[in-house]
Amino acid sequence: MVTITANAEKFINELLEKNQKAGYGIKVYLSGIACSGPQFGMSFQKDAADGDIVDNSASGFAIYYDDETKDALEGCVIEFIDDPNFGTGLTIRDPNFSGCSSCGGGCH
């Protein structure tokens, strides 16, 4: 199961309100695998699509994802970041992923 921080929940709720998406949730999807681990995308979604898992653990909105994404999200944390080097927004971090050896000099 994915965990979402309070700051990320607040940010998403503010985005939903700002974009006039009351009643929407967010769709999290697997967009690829890189040296740094699974890469995810997110978008607004009104209702569950066929095959979607509905996660109601967040306050104010649902999180939707499919089985493949569910496996990749296991143990991940959706966080809000506000960093001068990386920008402001959401990130999905896997605290258990330590990189891979396939990219040459090692990954960080």
N, CA, C and O atoms as CSV, one atom per row, in Angstrom:
chain,resi,resn,atom,element,x,y,z
A,1,MET,N,N,0.840,-1.188,0.000
A,1,MET,CA,C,0.000,0.000,0.000
A,1,MET,C,C,0.882,1.247,0.000
A,1,MET,O,O,1.951,1.254,0.609
A,2,VAL,N,N,0.444,2.271,-0.665
A,2,VAL,CA,C,1.143,3.546,-0.716
A,2,VAL,C,C,0.715,4.398,0.482
A,2,VAL,O,O,-0.428,4.330,0.934
A,3,THR,N,N,1.642,5.187,0.979
A,3,THR,CA,C,1.359,6.131,2.062
A,3,THR,C,C,1.390,7.537,1.479
A,3,THR,O,O,2.193,7.821,0.590
A,4,ILE,N,N,0.532,8.408,1.964
A,4,ILE,CA,C,0.530,9.800,1.516
A,4,ILE,C,C,0.703,10.701,2.735
A,4,ILE,O,O,0.022,10.531,3.745
A,5,THR,N,N,1.613,11.653,2.632
A,5,THR,CA,C,1.856,12.542,3.761
A,5,THR,C,C,0.754,13.600,3.862
A,5,THR,O,O,0.045,13.870,2.893
A,6,ALA,N,N,0.626,14.184,5.035
A,6,ALA,CA,C,-0.382,15.228,5.256
A,6,ALA,C,C,-0.149,16.418,4.331
A,6,ALA,O,O,-1.108,16.995,3.817
A,7,ASN,N,N,1.105,16.793,4.112
A,7,ASN,CA,C,1.394,17.927,3.220
A,7,ASN,C,C,1.025,17.610,1.777
A,7,ASN,O,O,0.576,18.492,1.044
A,8,ALA,N,N,1.210,16.356,1.363
A,8,ALA,CA,C,0.820,15.964,0.005
A,8,ALA,C,C,-0.703,15.978,-0.130
A,8,ALA,O,O,-1.231,16.428,-1.147
A,9,GLU,N,N,-1.404,15.492,0.880
A,9,GLU,CA,C,-2.875,15.540,0.867
A,9,GLU,C,C,-3.363,16.976,0.728
A,9,GLU,O,O,-4.246,17.269,-0.078
A,10,LYS,N,N,-2.780,17.862,1.518
A,10,LYS,CA,C,-3.167,19.275,1.481
A,10,LYS,C,C,-2.923,19.855,0.088
A,10,LYS,O,O,-3.781,20.553,-0.454
A,11,PHE,N,N,-1.762,19.569,-0.489
A,11,PHE,CA,C,-1.409,20.076,-1.816
A,11,PHE,C,C,-2.398,19.572,-2.864
A,11,PHE,O,O,-2.856,20.345,-3.705
A,12,ILE,N,N,-2.732,18.279,-2.821
A,12,ILE,CA,C,-3.664,17.711,-3.793
A,12,ILE,C,C,-5.048,18.315,-3.625
A,12,ILE,O,O,-5.691,18.669,-4.613
A,13,ASN,N,N,-5.514,18.439,-2.396
A,13,ASN,CA,C,-6.823,19.059,-2.165
A,13,ASN,C,C,-6.860,20.492,-2.681
A,13,ASN,O,O,-7.868,20.921,-3.244
A,14,GLU,N,N,-5.768,21.240,-2.494
A,14,GLU,CA,C,-5.693,22.613,-3.013
A,14,GLU,C,C,-5.710,22.619,-4.544
A,14,GLU,O,O,-6.356,23.470,-5.156
A,15,LEU,N,N,-4.994,21.662,-5.166
A,15,LEU,CA,C,-4.996,21.556,-6.636
A,15,LEU,C,C,-6.389,21.235,-7.169
A,15,LEU,O,O,-6.835,21.814,-8.160
A,16,LEU,N,N,-7.070,20.305,-6.501
A,16,LEU,CA,C,-8.426,19.944,-6.932
A,16,LEU,C,C,-9.346,21.159,-6.865
A,16,LEU,O,O,-10.139,21.398,-7.776
A,17,GLU,N,N,-9.235,21.921,-5.783
A,17,GLU,CA,C,-10.073,23.113,-5.638
A,17,GLU,C,C,-9.710,24.174,-6.676
A,17,GLU,O,O,-10.586,24.751,-7.320
A,18,LYS,N,N,-8.418,24.422,-6.830
A,18,LYS,CA,C,-7.940,25.446,-7.772
A,18,LYS,C,C,-8.356,25.127,-9.214
A,18,LYS,O,O,-8.638,26.033,-9.998
A,19,ASN,N,N,-8.391,23.848,-9.552
A,19,ASN,CA,C,-8.732,23.426,-10.911
A,19,ASN,C,C,-10.203,23.058,-11.071
A,19,ASN,O,O,-10.598,22.461,-12.073
A,20,GLN,N,N,-11.009,23.419,-10.073
A,20,GLN,CA,C,-12.454,23.157,-10.089
A,20,GLN,C,C,-12.743,21.681,-10.373
A,20,GLN,O,O,-13.549,21.347,-11.242
A,21,LYS,N,N,-12.075,20.816,-9.628
A,21,LYS,CA,C,-12.219,19.370,-9.782
A,21,LYS,C,C,-12.801,18.750,-8.516
A,21,LYS,O,O,-12.365,17.680,-8.094
A,22,ALA,N,N,-13.769,19.405,-7.917
A,22,ALA,CA,C,-14.423,18.862,-6.724
A,22,ALA,C,C,-14.976,17.477,-7.041
A,22,ALA,O,O,-15.602,17.282,-8.083
A,23,GLY,N,N,-14.750,16.526,-6.155
A,23,GLY,CA,C,-15.233,15.171,-6.355
A,23,GLY,C,C,-14.290,14.275,-7.142
A,23,GLY,O,O,-14.541,13.077,-7.273
A,24,TYR,N,N,-13.218,14.835,-7.661
A,24,TYR,CA,C,-12.231,14.047,-8.391
A,24,TYR,C,C,-11.235,13.430,-7.413
A,24,TYR,O,O,-11.139,13.834,-6.254
A,25,GLY,N,N,-10.507,12.453,-7.909
A,25,GLY,CA,C,-9.386,11.872,-7.199
A,25,GLY,C,C,-8.151,11.985,-8.066
A,25,GLY,O,O,-8.131,12.741,-9.036
A,26,ILE,N,N,-7.122,11.231,-7.716
A,26,ILE,CA,C,-5.929,11.212,-8.563
A,26,ILE,C,C,-5.667,9.785,-9.026
A,26,ILE,O,O,-5.827,8.823,-8.274
A,27,LYS,N,N,-5.269,9.684,-10.255
A,27,LYS,CA,C,-4.859,8.404,-10.843
A,27,LYS,C,C,-3.344,8.363,-10.778
A,27,LYS,O,O,-2.679,9.276,-11.266
A,28,VAL,N,N,-2.794,7.327,-10.188
A,28,VAL,CA,C,-1.351,7.110,-10.172
A,28,VAL,C,C,-1.085,5.946,-11.113
A,28,VAL,O,O,-1.723,4.898,-11.010
A,29,TYR,N,N,-0.139,6.130,-12.033
A,29,TYR,CA,C,0.150,5.085,-13.004
A,29,TYR,C,C,1.650,4.900,-13.159
A,29,TYR,O,O,2.427,5.837,-12.973
A,30,LEU,N,N,2.039,3.709,-13.495
A,30,LEU,CA,C,3.432,3.364,-13.717
A,30,LEU,C,C,3.809,3.808,-15.120
A,30,LEU,O,O,3.214,3.356,-16.099
A,31,SER,N,N,4.799,4.694,-15.220
A,31,SER,CA,C,5.184,5.197,-16.538
A,31,SER,C,C,6.506,4.616,-17.020
A,31,SER,O,O,6.949,4.928,-18.125
A,32,GLY,N,N,7.139,3.781,-16.212
A,32,GLY,CA,C,8.377,3.135,-16.634
A,32,GLY,C,C,9.235,2.759,-15.438
A,32,GLY,O,O,8.913,3.061,-14.289
A,33,ILE,N,N,10.336,2.092,-15.746
A,33,ILE,CA,C,11.307,1.715,-14.730
A,33,ILE,C,C,12.644,2.313,-15.158
A,33,ILE,O,O,13.074,2.143,-16.299
A,34,ALA,N,N,13.287,3.005,-14.247
A,34,ALA,CA,C,14.585,3.612,-14.512
A,34,ALA,C,C,15.571,3.139,-13.456
A,34,ALA,O,O,15.209,2.382,-12.555
A,35,CYS,N,N,16.799,3.578,-13.566
A,35,CYS,CA,C,17.829,3.204,-12.608
A,35,CYS,C,C,17.429,3.611,-11.190
A,35,CYS,O,O,17.816,2.960,-10.220
A,36,SER,N,N,16.663,4.678,-11.075
A,36,SER,CA,C,16.248,5.152,-9.748
A,36,SER,C,C,14.997,4.440,-9.249
A,36,SER,O,O,14.480,4.774,-8.183
A,37,GLY,N,N,14.504,3.459,-10.011
A,37,GLY,CA,C,13.338,2.682,-9.603
A,37,GLY,C,C,12.136,2.990,-10.474
A,37,GLY,O,O,12.268,3.583,-11.545
A,38,PRO,N,N,10.961,2.584,-10.009
A,38,PRO,CA,C,9.744,2.836,-10.782
A,38,PRO,C,C,9.502,4.330,-10.965
A,38,PRO,O,O,9.741,5.126,-10.057
A,39,GLN,N,N,9.032,4.693,-12.132
A,39,GLN,CA,C,8.675,6.074,-12.431
A,39,GLN,C,C,7.147,6.136,-12.540
A,39,GLN,O,O,6.527,5.314,-13.215
A,40,PHE,N,N,6.555,7.122,-11.867
A,40,PHE,CA,C,5.105,7.228,-11.817
A,40,PHE,C,C,4.630,8.532,-12.429
A,40,PHE,O,O,5.364,9.519,-12.474
A,41,GLY,N,N,3.409,8.521,-12.892
A,41,GLY,CA,C,2.721,9.718,-13.323
A,41,GLY,C,C,1.444,9.846,-12.514
A,41,GLY,O,O,0.974,8.875,-11.921
A,42,MET,N,N,0.885,11.048,-12.491
A,42,MET,CA,C,-0.372,11.295,-11.783
A,42,MET,C,C,-1.236,12.212,-12.621
A,42,MET,O,O,-0.739,13.087,-13.330
A,43,SER,N,N,-2.548,11.997,-12.527
A,43,SER,CA,C,-3.503,12.870,-13.211
A,43,SER,C,C,-4.793,12.901,-12.417
A,43,SER,O,O,-5.029,12.042,-11.567
A,44,PHE,N,N,-5.630,13.893,-12.693
A,44,PHE,CA,C,-6.956,13.952,-12.078
A,44,PHE,C,C,-7.826,12.873,-12.717
A,44,PHE,O,O,-7.702,12.597,-13.910
A,45,GLN,N,N,-8.699,12.269,-11.927
A,45,GLN,CA,C,-9.633,11.282,-12.462
A,45,GLN,C,C,-10.929,11.372,-11.673
A,45,GLN,O,O,-10.911,11.400,-10.442
A,46,LYS,N,N,-12.049,11.417,-12.376
A,46,LYS,CA,C,-13.359,11.579,-11.744
A,46,LYS,C,C,-13.806,10.323,-11.000
A,46,LYS,O,O,-14.156,10.389,-9.822
A,47,ASP,N,N,-13.794,9.187,-11.680
A,47,ASP,CA,C,-14.279,7.935,-11.116
A,47,ASP,C,C,-13.307,6.812,-11.449
A,47,ASP,O,O,-12.433,6.964,-12.303
A,48,ALA,N,N,-13.469,5.696,-10.771
A,48,ALA,CA,C,-12.640,4.527,-11.061
A,48,ALA,C,C,-12.927,4.013,-12.466
A,48,ALA,O,O,-14.082,3.938,-12.886
A,49,ALA,N,N,-11.883,3.666,-13.177
A,49,ALA,CA,C,-12.014,3.026,-14.488
A,49,ALA,C,C,-12.055,1.519,-14.268
A,49,ALA,O,O,-11.734,1.036,-13.182
A,50,ASP,N,N,-12.450,0.779,-15.297
A,50,ASP,CA,C,-12.468,-0.679,-15.196
A,50,ASP,C,C,-11.085,-1.172,-14.786
A,50,ASP,O,O,-10.080,-0.806,-15.395
A,51,GLY,N,N,-11.042,-2.003,-13.752
A,51,GLY,CA,C,-9.781,-2.566,-13.293
A,51,GLY,C,C,-9.041,-1.717,-12.278
A,51,GLY,O,O,-8.023,-2.151,-11.739
A,52,ASP,N,N,-9.531,-0.519,-12.007
A,52,ASP,CA,C,-8.861,0.337,-11.023
A,52,ASP,C,C,-9.089,-0.151,-9.598
A,52,ASP,O,O,-10.172,-0.626,-9.256
A,53,ILE,N,N,-8.083,-0.032,-8.798
A,53,ILE,CA,C,-8.187,-0.215,-7.358
A,53,ILE,C,C,-8.471,1.162,-6.787
A,53,ILE,O,O,-7.840,2.137,-7.195
A,54,VAL,N,N,-9.398,1.265,-5.860
A,54,VAL,CA,C,-9.761,2.537,-5.251
A,54,VAL,C,C,-9.211,2.546,-3.829
A,54,VAL,O,O,-9.588,1.722,-2.996
A,55,ASP,N,N,-8.316,3.490,-3.569
A,55,ASP,CA,C,-7.697,3.649,-2.252
A,55,ASP,C,C,-8.302,4.898,-1.621
A,55,ASP,O,O,-8.091,6.006,-2.115
A,56,ASN,N,N,-9.038,4.731,-0.554
A,56,ASN,CA,C,-9.683,5.854,0.130
A,56,ASN,C,C,-8.947,6.268,1.396
A,56,ASN,O,O,-9.554,6.839,2.303
A,57,SER,N,N,-7.658,5.992,1.471
A,57,SER,CA,C,-6.900,6.313,2.677
A,57,SER,C,C,-6.571,7.803,2.806
A,57,SER,O,O,-6.263,8.267,3.903
A,58,ALA,N,N,-6.630,8.552,1.715
A,58,ALA,CA,C,-6.348,9.991,1.754
A,58,ALA,C,C,-7.597,10.742,2.208
A,58,ALA,O,O,-8.722,10.273,2.040
A,59,SER,N,N,-7.373,11.893,2.773
A,59,SER,CA,C,-8.473,12.723,3.250
A,59,SER,C,C,-8.930,13.685,2.148
A,59,SER,O,O,-8.179,14.573,1.745
A,60,GLY,N,N,-10.161,13.506,1.664
A,60,GLY,CA,C,-10.726,14.438,0.702
A,60,GLY,C,C,-10.760,13.961,-0.737
A,60,GLY,O,O,-11.396,14.600,-1.576
A,61,PHE,N,N,-10.087,12.846,-1.051
A,61,PHE,CA,C,-10.066,12.362,-2.429
A,61,PHE,C,C,-9.655,10.891,-2.436
A,61,PHE,O,O,-9.079,10.387,-1.472
A,62,ALA,N,N,-9.960,10.221,-3.533
A,62,ALA,CA,C,-9.551,8.826,-3.724
A,62,ALA,C,C,-8.285,8.782,-4.568
A,62,ALA,O,O,-8.002,9.691,-5.348
A,63,ILE,N,N,-7.538,7.708,-4.393
A,63,ILE,CA,C,-6.367,7.431,-5.221
A,63,ILE,C,C,-6.706,6.181,-6.030
A,63,ILE,O,O,-7.111,5.162,-5.470
A,64,TYR,N,N,-6.537,6.266,-7.360
A,64,TYR,CA,C,-6.844,5.161,-8.254
A,64,TYR,C,C,-5.547,4.630,-8.859
A,64,TYR,O,O,-4.661,5.406,-9.216
A,65,TYR,N,N,-5.439,3.300,-8.972
A,65,TYR,CA,C,-4.305,2.690,-9.665
A,65,TYR,C,C,-4.679,1.266,-10.073
A,65,TYR,O,O,-5.620,0.680,-9.539
A,66,ASP,N,N,-3.923,0.719,-11.034
A,66,ASP,CA,C,-4.183,-0.639,-11.497
A,66,ASP,C,C,-3.286,-1.625,-10.744
A,66,ASP,O,O,-2.475,-1.220,-9.910
A,67,ASP,N,N,-3.434,-2.922,-11.043
A,67,ASP,CA,C,-2.677,-3.961,-10.340
A,67,ASP,C,C,-1.169,-3.810,-10.505
A,67,ASP,O,O,-0.426,-3.954,-9.534
A,68,GLU,N,N,-0.711,-3.523,-11.716
A,68,GLU,CA,C,0.722,-3.371,-11.962
A,68,GLU,C,C,1.282,-2.206,-11.147
A,68,GLU,O,O,2.351,-2.320,-10.547
A,69,THR,N,N,0.562,-1.096,-11.128
A,69,THR,CA,C,0.999,0.073,-10.371
A,69,THR,C,C,0.948,-0.226,-8.875
A,69,THR,O,O,1.817,0.218,-8.124
A,70,LYS,N,N,-0.055,-0.972,-8.440
A,70,LYS,CA,C,-0.171,-1.337,-7.029
A,70,LYS,C,C,1.089,-2.045,-6.552
A,70,LYS,O,O,1.610,-1.732,-5.482
A,71,ASP,N,N,1.577,-2.990,-7.333
A,71,ASP,CA,C,2.786,-3.715,-6.956
A,71,ASP,C,C,3.991,-2.777,-6.852
A,71,ASP,O,O,4.791,-2.889,-5.923
A,72,ALA,N,N,4.116,-1.856,-7.804
A,72,ALA,CA,C,5.244,-0.918,-7.796
A,72,ALA,C,C,5.133,0.105,-6.670
A,72,ALA,O,O,6.149,0.587,-6.169
A,73,LEU,N,N,3.899,0.440,-6.267
A,73,LEU,CA,C,3.675,1.426,-5.204
A,73,LEU,C,C,3.877,0.865,-3.798
A,73,LEU,O,O,3.961,1.623,-2.831
A,74,GLU,N,N,3.954,-0.452,-3.684
A,74,GLU,CA,C,4.056,-1.080,-2.369
A,74,GLU,C,C,5.218,-0.480,-1.569
A,74,GLU,O,O,6.374,-0.564,-1.985
A,75,GLY,N,N,4.907,0.116,-0.435
A,75,GLY,CA,C,5.914,0.713,0.441
A,75,GLY,C,C,6.313,2.133,0.074
A,75,GLY,O,O,7.108,2.746,0.786
A,76,CYS,N,N,5.781,2.673,-1.022
A,76,CYS,CA,C,6.154,4.026,-1.456
A,76,CYS,C,C,5.407,5.087,-0.652
A,76,CYS,O,O,4.401,4.816,0.005
A,77,VAL,N,N,5.941,6.305,-0.731
A,77,VAL,CA,C,5.369,7.446,-0.024
A,77,VAL,C,C,5.153,8.578,-1.024
A,77,VAL,O,O,6.085,8.989,-1.715
A,78,ILE,N,N,3.912,9.083,-1.100
A,78,ILE,CA,C,3.627,10.272,-1.905
A,78,ILE,C,C,3.893,11.475,-1.006
A,78,ILE,O,O,3.276,11.621,0.050
A,79,GLU,N,N,4.815,12.332,-1.433
A,79,GLU,CA,C,5.238,13.474,-0.620
A,79,GLU,C,C,5.124,14.773,-1.396
A,79,GLU,O,O,5.214,14.789,-2.623
A,80,PHE,N,N,4.928,15.841,-0.679
A,80,PHE,CA,C,5.000,17.191,-1.238
A,80,PHE,C,C,6.420,17.685,-1.016
A,80,PHE,O,O,6.958,17.573,0.086
A,81,ILE,N,N,7.029,18.234,-2.068
A,81,ILE,CA,C,8.361,18.822,-1.922
A,81,ILE,C,C,8.328,20.287,-2.320
A,81,ILE,O,O,7.585,20.691,-3.215
A,82,ASP,N,N,9.134,21.059,-1.651
A,82,ASP,CA,C,9.332,22.472,-1.984
A,82,ASP,C,C,10.818,22.724,-1.804
A,82,ASP,O,O,11.274,23.108,-0.727
A,83,ASP,N,N,11.565,22.501,-2.876
A,83,ASP,CA,C,13.020,22.512,-2.823
A,83,ASP,C,C,13.564,23.404,-3.938
A,83,ASP,O,O,13.148,23.267,-5.088
A,84,PRO,N,N,14.480,24.310,-3.623
A,84,PRO,CA,C,15.004,25.199,-4.665
A,84,PRO,C,C,15.710,24.455,-5.796
A,84,PRO,O,O,15.782,24.968,-6.913
A,85,ASN,N,N,16.227,23.264,-5.532
A,85,ASN,CA,C,16.923,22.495,-6.570
A,85,ASN,C,C,15.981,21.619,-7.391
A,85,ASN,O,O,16.255,21.348,-8.561
A,86,PHE,N,N,14.886,21.176,-6.799
A,86,PHE,CA,C,13.999,20.221,-7.469
A,86,PHE,C,C,12.620,20.780,-7.765
A,86,PHE,O,O,11.833,20.127,-8.450
A,87,GLY,N,N,12.301,21.969,-7.270
A,87,GLY,CA,C,11.011,22.576,-7.536
A,87,GLY,C,C,9.977,22.250,-6.483
A,87,GLY,O,O,10.292,21.726,-5.415
A,88,THR,N,N,8.740,22.570,-6.804
A,88,THR,CA,C,7.619,22.365,-5.896
A,88,THR,C,C,6.632,21.418,-6.552
A,88,THR,O,O,6.309,21.560,-7.731
A,89,GLY,N,N,6.161,20.464,-5.790
A,89,GLY,CA,C,5.167,19.538,-6.316
A,89,GLY,C,C,5.164,18.239,-5.555
A,89,GLY,O,O,5.580,18.174,-4.398
A,90,LEU,N,N,4.690,17.207,-6.215
A,90,LEU,CA,C,4.570,15.895,-5.599
A,90,LEU,C,C,5.656,14.967,-6.108
A,90,LEU,O,O,6.088,15.062,-7.257
A,91,THR,N,N,6.083,14.082,-5.250
A,91,THR,CA,C,7.024,13.050,-5.630
A,91,THR,C,C,6.569,11.745,-4.993
A,91,THR,O,O,5.936,11.745,-3.937
A,92,ILE,N,N,6.889,10.657,-5.630
A,92,ILE,CA,C,6.621,9.341,-5.061
A,92,ILE,C,C,7.974,8.700,-4.807
A,92,ILE,O,O,8.742,8.437,-5.732
A,93,ARG,N,N,8.245,8.456,-3.536
A,93,ARG,CA,C,9.548,7.950,-3.111
A,93,ARG,C,C,9.390,6.519,-2.605
A,93,ARG,O,O,8.458,6.200,-1.868
A,94,ASP,N,N,10.322,5.672,-3.019
A,94,ASP,CA,C,10.371,4.301,-2.521
A,94,ASP,C,C,11.552,4.198,-1.567
A,94,ASP,O,O,12.694,4.095,-2.015
A,95,PRO,N,N,11.301,4.223,-0.254
A,95,PRO,CA,C,12.399,4.199,0.707
A,95,PRO,C,C,13.164,2.883,0.717
A,95,PRO,O,O,14.242,2.807,1.307
A,96,ASN,N,N,12.634,1.848,0.081
A,96,ASN,CA,C,13.291,0.542,0.067
A,96,ASN,C,C,14.152,0.313,-1.167
A,96,ASN,O,O,14.866,-0.688,-1.239
A,97,PHE,N,N,14.099,1.234,-2.155
A,97,PHE,CA,C,14.850,1.042,-3.391
A,97,PHE,C,C,16.249,1.597,-3.219
A,97,PHE,O,O,16.421,2.750,-2.825
A,98,SER,N,N,17.256,0.775,-3.515
A,98,SER,CA,C,18.632,1.213,-3.297
A,98,SER,C,C,19.413,1.404,-4.592
A,98,SER,O,O,20.634,1.556,-4.549
A,99,GLY,N,N,18.753,1.400,-5.721
A,99,GLY,CA,C,19.442,1.605,-6.989
A,99,GLY,C,C,19.726,0.281,-7.666
A,99,GLY,O,O,19.271,-0.773,-7.220
A,100,CYS,N,N,20.482,0.348,-8.745
A,100,CYS,CA,C,20.796,-0.870,-9.502
A,100,CYS,C,C,22.218,-0.795,-9.969
A,100,CYS,O,O,22.865,0.247,-9.857
A,101,SER,N,N,22.710,-1.894,-10.494
A,101,SER,CA,C,24.089,-1.936,-10.965
A,101,SER,C,C,24.175,-1.887,-12.485
A,101,SER,O,O,25.277,-1.929,-13.030
A,102,SER,N,N,23.058,-1.800,-13.178
A,102,SER,CA,C,23.068,-1.890,-14.644
A,102,SER,C,C,23.481,-0.597,-15.335
A,102,SER,O,O,23.648,-0.593,-16.555
A,103,CYS,N,N,23.652,0.497,-14.601
A,103,CYS,CA,C,23.957,1.762,-15.291
A,103,CYS,C,C,25.437,2.118,-15.215
A,103,CYS,O,O,25.798,3.275,-15.427
A,104,GLY,N,N,26.276,1.179,-14.926
A,104,GLY,CA,C,27.695,1.490,-14.918
A,104,GLY,C,C,28.191,1.839,-13.529
A,104,GLY,O,O,28.312,0.954,-12.682
A,105,GLY,N,N,28.475,3.072,-13.281
A,105,GLY,CA,C,29.112,3.508,-12.052
A,105,GLY,C,C,28.252,3.433,-10.805
A,105,GLY,O,O,28.669,3.927,-9.757
A,106,GLY,N,N,27.101,2.853,-10.869
A,106,GLY,CA,C,26.235,2.767,-9.694
A,106,GLY,C,C,25.261,3.914,-9.658
A,106,GLY,O,O,25.515,4.974,-10.230
A,107,CYS,N,N,24.173,3.711,-9.005
A,107,CYS,CA,C,23.117,4.715,-8.934
A,107,CYS,C,C,22.986,5.226,-7.515
A,107,CYS,O,O,23.316,4.527,-6.557
A,108,HIS,N,N,22.512,6.430,-7.389
A,108,HIS,CA,C,22.326,7.019,-6.060
A,108,HIS,C,C,20.891,7.450,-5.890
A,108,HIS,O,O,20.523,7.972,-4.838
